[in-house]
Amino acid sequence: MIEYLKARFPYHNEEDWISLVENQNVLINGNPSFPDLILKTGDEISYSPKPNSIREPDINKDYSILAEKENFIVVNKPPNIPVHPAGRYRTNTLLNLLENDRGAKFYPVHRLDRETSGIILFAKTAEFRLVLQRLFEDRLIRKEYITFVYGKFPEKLVSEGYMGKDPDSSIRKKQSLRKESLGDDKPVLTEFSLISYDPKKDISVLLVKPYTGRIHQIRATLFSEGFPVVGDKLYGKRETAFLDFIQTGESDLLNEELGHNRQCLHAYSLSFVDPTTSEENNFHCPLSSDLCHLAADIPSEYVA
């Protein structure tokens, strides 16, 4: 059981989990347990943490406001900060930071992964969040990303298929792209255009237009097409890098192997028509500074 708890919930190390189990902070099916218990499919785990026992990881607080309108704001999210509470992050989030700095309530409309940088939208009211979420659902909000991948990418690639759980992976959340549906997956469509290629580093910089919105769509599609994202622990050169990260955290050796200390994915632009005002909105967010040095000859329009 301890190995499962360490891998699935990396809030504590092995010694801490053993202590928590022995002190009945962890219950199995409502009953006290012991560290050597073998879990069965369907077992229900409940956990009551000790006060102040979970220390939240540090975050990058260097966000900026790109634009502000009556009903929403557009934020430049730095890497290494979650948008809202999840996992070990309770208060160290972009949402909490924004609300504390501005002294107002905000409502996330969509999300970016903790490691992903770039443009993100917050509504100022719960009602307007529903308006914006409907635009996302109806695919009336256009998004573009910039990403860095290993390999010489073609000038243009339109990737279409079906995405679902990767049947060949031991990692539960990993997705894969396939050309034929297995029945429980979802259609995906993504367009990629080459921005530049650095032959010395064998890194291509791409502009990405996702026409559907599936979890890990860009990263999983590129991995399935044979172009792993630089710095990606889950969809990079070695899948087990993700397991290494879960077990031991970030390391210089792992970062060197993957090419960067985070997945090189940046939300570059966002465009939509505000249905309440009929105003056309087009927002752009230059590349995060930690990405600009990863490849040569990136056009200036994407950097600043």
N, C-alpha and C positions, 0 to 999 in steps of 0.2 A: 504493500500500500504506500509506503514512504516514497518509493521510486515514482509512483504515479503522481503523488502530490507534488513532488519536486518538479516534475516535468510539466504538469498541467497548470499548477499554480505557483510560479516561481517567486512568491512573496518572501519565503523563508528558505534557509538552507536545511540540510538533512537533520542536523542536530536540533534545530528549532522545531521542525515538524514532529520529530520523535517526542520532544517535550510536550508539544501541544496535544498530541494523541494521548499520551500517558496522563495528562491533566484533564482529559475529557473535553478539550476545546474542539475536538473533531469527533463527530458522531456518525455512525453508519446505520442507516435505516432507523435513526432516532436512538440508537443504543451506543454505550461506550465501546471502544474498540482497543486494539493493540497494534504496535508497529508492524508486526509480521503477518497481519491479516492479508489474505489473498482476496482481492475484490472480484465480484462477479458482475456480469452484465445485468443492469437494472438496479444495482445498489445505489442508494441515495446518500450523498455525502453532505453533511451540514457542518459549517465552520463558524466558530465564534472567536474572533481575534481578541487578544489582550489589548487593552487600551494603549495607544501609542506604540504598538509593536511593529507596525508596518511603516517604514520610512519611505516617503515618496521620492523617486529619482529626481535629479535636477533636470531643469528644462531650459530651453532657449527662449528668453523673453523678448527678443529683439524683433517684435512685430511692428507693422506700420499701417496706417489707414491710407488706402489708395483713393477712395471716394466715399462721399456720404450724401445720401438723399433723405427725403422726408421719412421714408418707410424702411430704409435698409442702409447698411454700410458694407463696403468692400474692403477686405483686410488682406495684407500681404503676410501670410503665415510663414514663419521661419521653420527650418527643419527641427526635429527633436522636440516637438511639443504636441500632445494630443489635442484635438478640438474640444472634446467634452470628457467627462469622467469615464474611465474604463480601466479595468485591471488594477494595477498599483497606483494609478493616477486618480486622485480624488479631488484635490484642490489645485494641483499643478497642471492646469489646462488653459488653453487659449480663451475659452469662454469665461472662465473665472477671472483670468487676468484682465480681459477686456472690460468685464462688468465692474471690477474693482477700480480700474483706472478711470473709467468714464462715469461711474456712479449711476449706472442705468442697467436695465434688464435687456438682454439680447437673446435671440432665438436662432440656433444653427439651422440652416436650410438644407445643407448637404454636408459631406465630411471629406476630409483628406486623411490618409494614414499619418501616424505620428512622424514618420521619417520624410514624408513628402512635403515639399515647400510650395509656396505660391498662393494663388488667388482663391479666396473663399468668401462666401456671402453669409451675412447675418441679417435677419429681419429685426425690426424694432418692436414689433407686436406679434402676438400669437396669430392674429388674424392674417397679417401680411405674410407670415411664414407659410400659411396654407396656400396663399395665392402663388408664391414662388415655388412651393413644392408641386403644385399642379402643373406649372410650366415645365418643371423637370420631368414629371411623369408623362407629359404630352410631348416631350423632346423638343420644346420650344426654347430651351436655353442651350446655346451652342458653346462648347468648351474645347480648348486646345491645350495640349501639354507639350513639354519638351522633355526628352529623355535621352540618355546616353547608353549605348549598347556596344557589346563586343562584336566585331566582325564588320565587313564591308557591306553595307546595306544597299539595296537597289534604290534608284531614284524615286520610285513610287511603289507602294504595295498596299493593296486593299485586301484585308484578311476577313473572311466571313466563315462562320461555322457555328458550333455549339459548345457551350462552356458548362462544365460541371466538375464535381469532385474528381481529382486525379486518381484513377483506380490503381495506378502503379506506385503511388506514394504512401509512405507510412505516416505522413503528416496530415492530420485530419482536415485542416483548412485549405490545403493546397488545391488549386483549380488547374484544369487543363483544357486546351482547345482541341476539338475534333471536328472532322468534316461531315460526319454523320451523327445524328442524334441517337443517344442511348435511351431516350424516353423521359429521363428526369432532369435533363439539362436545358439550358436556355439559349436562344439564338443570340449571336454577337456579331457586330460589324465595326471594324476599326480601319481607318485610313492612315497610312504612314507616308511621310515625305522626308527625303534626305535633306538636311540643312548643311552638313559638312562631314568630311571624313578625315581623320588623322591617321595616316598610314604608319607612322612611327609607333603609335600606341594601339593601333588597330581598333579604334573607337569611332563609331558613327554617332552623330548628333541628329535626332529626329524630331520633326513636328508631328504631333499625333492628334487625330480627330476621332474621338469615340462617338459612334452614332447610337450605341446602346450603353447602358450603365450597369454593368455587372461587377461584382466584387472581384478585385484584382485583374480586371479585364485587360488593361494594357500590359502589365507585367507578365501575366500568364500567356497572353497571345504571343508576345515577343519570345518568351521561353520556348513555346511550342513551335514557333517558326524558325528557331535555331539562333536567335540573337538575344542572349541573356542580358538583362539590365546590369550595368556596372554598379557594384556595391550591394546588390540585392542578395539577402541572406536566404530567402525562400525560393526565388526564381533566378538565381545566379548560376555560376559555373558548377557549384556543388551543393546539392540539396541538404546534405548533412551539416552544412555550415549553419543552418537555422537551428539544428539541435545543439550544436556547439555553443551558439549564442545563448540559447535558453539555459543550458547547464552552467556556463562559466561567465556569461556576459561578454561585453565588447572587449577586444584585445587588439593590440597593434598588429599581431601576426595575422589575425582574421581579416582586419581591414586591408592589410597589404595584399592578401590573397584575393579578396573580392574587388579591390581597386578603389574603394572609398569606404568611409565609415557609415554610410547610409545609402539606401536605394536612390539612384540618381534620376528622380522623377520630379518634375516641376509643373504646377498648374499655371499655364502661361496667359490664357485669355478666357474671357467669359462675356457672352453677348446675349441680350434678350430685349424684347419689347415689353415695357411695363404696361400691363393691361388696364391699370387704373388711370394712367396718364397718356398712354399711346406713345411714350417717349422711347426712342431707340437708345439702348445702353451698350457701350462697347468698352470693356476694361482690359488692360494689359498689365502684366506684372513681370518685370525683367528678371532674368535668371538670378537665383540665389548666388551670393558671392562665392560660396564653397564649391560651386560647380563650374565656374567660368574658366578655371585653370586646367580642367580635365582633358580638354581637347583643343587643338590649334584651329585658327581660322573660323571661329564662330562669328557670324555677322553681327555688327554692332547693334542692329535693331533689336536683337534678343537679349543683349547684355545690359543696356541702359535705356 
